[in-house]
Amino acid sequence: MEHLLALIDGDGFMPHGHCYLWTPALLWGQALSNLAIAGAYFSIPFALTYFVRKREDIVFRPMFLMFGLFIMSCGFTHLMDLWTIWRPAYWLDVAVRMFTAGASVSTAWMLWVAMPKALALPSPVALEQANRSLREEISARKLSEERLRASEERFRLLVEGLQDHAMWMMAPDGTVESWNPGAARIYGYSEEEVIGQPAARLYRPEDVAAGEFDALLARARRDGSCEEEGWRVRRDGSRFYANVVTTALHGPDGALRGFARITRDITQRREAEAALRAAEAARESQARLQEMADAMPQIVWTSNAEGLAEYFNRRWYEVTGANHEVSLGQGWSKWVHPDDREAVFESWRAALAAGEVLQIEERIYDRRSGSFRWHLARAVPVRAPGGNVVRWFGTATDVHELREAQRELQEQAQDLARSNEELEQFAYVASHDLQEPLRMVSAFTQLLERRYAERFDGEGREFMHYVIDGARGMQRLIDDLLAYSRIGRRGQPPRPVAADEALGQARANLKLAIDETAARIDCDPLPCVSGDEPQLVQLFQNLIANAIKFRGSNRPHIRIAAVRHGVHWRFSVADNGIGIAPAHFERIFVIFQRLHSKSEYPGTGIGLAACKKIVERHGGRIWVESQPGGGATFFFTLPAVDDPREQG
Amino acid sequence: MRGRAADILLVEDNPGDVRLVREALREGAVEAAVRWARDAEEALACVQSDADQAGGAPDLILLDLNLPRTSGRQVLAALRSLKHLDVVPIVVWTSSQAESDVFESYALRADAYVSKPLTLEELVRTLRGVCRFWLR
């Protein structure tokens, strides 16, 4: 404190007033003028500060600060001049003066430095002009700014207002840069969630994996813009079908800045288009069906699930002459024969109740012939995937001719069966009744021969021989005829028969003939067939006997085999005999037909006819393949049956 | 064989057959007298008159099934209804080989069913056999 006061009061020096010899005028002149200067100097920084504050546009602001400092320090210098008149505080004075010197030199230096710039400062006139043009420019800019602002506003409103379009930007690397409410609505991502994220997440992973996203960016970069449609993925994982326009954005320097994208959800449109196409296809298909139904030669109709008719094809109207409205529902029944109506309705009701296929024959009025014609009506239920009957589809086919023909055929078949039966009956009765007188003839001629042969001369004995021989031949014929007629009359109902057992029996029956001729019989293992065993024995017996009989000069060699042909077995009996000319293939199976004289080959000509009758009675067929001199092979078919021996 | 000739009643409408039976019996050295009834009436009248004459009866009746008017089956039924003929063998002698005829004949209590043989030799053998069996 002492020191500080000493610094202000000065110590040891003479006050400056001594220099003025304490001359009051001089003292006070010095004092007042220095005070005035200091006062004025101190006001200047405030003025400058105020000026600088008010003039924000002021240039050389540091210069003004320095200038304020310089003036302020000058003001302190003058105050020190005033103080030192009475108090010799020269150390303080010199300190203030040194600070002022520093500020002055710095300000002067800055002034010189700033001089060129200061000189460049426009003059007030120029400034005024510049100001004016500046004002104009400002107003123009304001106007353009206003326009820009309005335009930006419009653009912002547009971008933000578009709810159906996602408008967003993507950086060149494919990350999302901007996001509008439409995008948020369409994709489900908020702006915060998606900005900076790769836009690939909006694509299906499989598409990204297939390189579609990268290919799209490459295409947009190459072509400037591209449009595509495809599936996109929302935030919640659901998918929608989008139309996307991608535009590559380039800066003034031509560098790629990013991509603008406009995305629309066109799922509904796509679905609507698909539905439209489907509807179109359905219409076309229906038209085609209708054409087809109309072109069909049958009556075609559909009814609802309750059985009420809804549609008839053209054929119905052609046949009946009915009109459309009257035919619908149950109106069609007016064209059904009155006698058939009840049965038709009854079976139709039953089919409706059971949901089962209906098939019935009914007479439908045909206006073209003016008569009722038989039709085969069928109705099939059409079911929904759940199984419920939704509709019935029906046809009615004119089977009048067919039915008539069938009836005729049936009558003919009945006639034929009756006639056959009568014929068999006749053959049986005839042969039986013929046998009675024949028995008399042969018995009495034998009696004659026995008792009177010695009394006959040679000629008498010859005649006797012919009588006996004739009676014997007739007896054979009658026996064969009886046997033949018995094939039909005395048949057993079919049952499984082991063919090799039947063959074995036949061979046993023929043992004598086989031994006599040293016939060789080779036989494959034979199957089981459905048949009448005694008749099958007879069949084999007749064929083998024939083979032996017509052996020619060779030792008989007979081969028997069987091959499976569907539901039948085809048997073959092949020999090495004299053979048969193809011209006679049919004839040999006709009863009493013979190809050779009785002296060559005795017989009545019944054997093969019996074979044919047996085979045909079994539902089979018999035929022969042969060449004269080349042996003969008889084939016949018999119905196959499971072998009961193999079934245990 | 008995000492006297056997009395055979042959019911048969065909005279040739009657002659054949007689000749065959002769050929077969069967001692028999053949009485002939040509139909049902004669047959019944014959056995009736036998009965009237001290309860007599033929030793054997040969009955053809094929008779005019009344069939052999009806004659068989009628003969079998007569008590005094119970012990008399009745052999159906016919040309029919129908199974139905065979079964029905036995059902009507015929003692045998024999088909008429087709040759003389067989006829002789058959009749000899029949007589040897039934005429004791």
Interface residues (C-beta under 8 A of the other chain):
Chain A: H432 Q435 E436 R439 M440 S442 A443 F444 Q446 L447 R450 Q475
Chain B: N14 G16 D17 L20 E23 E27 S95 S96 K116 L118 T119 L120 E121 L123
